[in-house]
Every structure is written in structure tokens, then in C-alpha cells.
Amino acid sequence: TKPYQAFIAVMVLARKEADVTQHELARRIKKPQSFVSKYERFDRRLDVREFIHIARALGLDPAKLLRRIDKTLG
């Protein structure tokens, strides 16, 4: 859906702004690099627990990241 695409776009941008590669993020969350690649390509969906874990692995507050996503959705 369009909102989910916007959500993932913000997640990818947040990772890149944190200067973290897919490989490094995967290492931090103890998942294979393909896990990150798949959600960034819309081949899998993130659940809430995964979102929180990823946000924290990027050094971000999950609530603030959600607000950022909400602003993107308008």
C-alpha cells in the first residue's frame, strides 16, 4: 500500500542518515543481510517488534521515528 511504501521509505532514509549499511544493520539486529534487503524491497513486512528493534539499532527513538513517519503520510 502507499502508506506502507512511505513507511519503508522513511526507514531506509533513517538507515542511510545514520550512515549504516544494510550489512551493518543486520549485524546489529542479529539477522541476515537479506532480512534488511527484503523489507526494504517490500518482499516482507515488518511487525511492530521488528520496527522497534531496528529503530533502536539505528540509535533512534521508535516513538520519534513513528512521528516522522506520520508526518510523511500527511
Secondary structure, DSSP 8 states (H G I E B T S, - for coil): -HHHHHHHHHHHHHHHHTT--HHHHHHHHTS-HHHHHHHHTTSS---HHHHHHHHHHTT--HHHHHHHHHHHH-
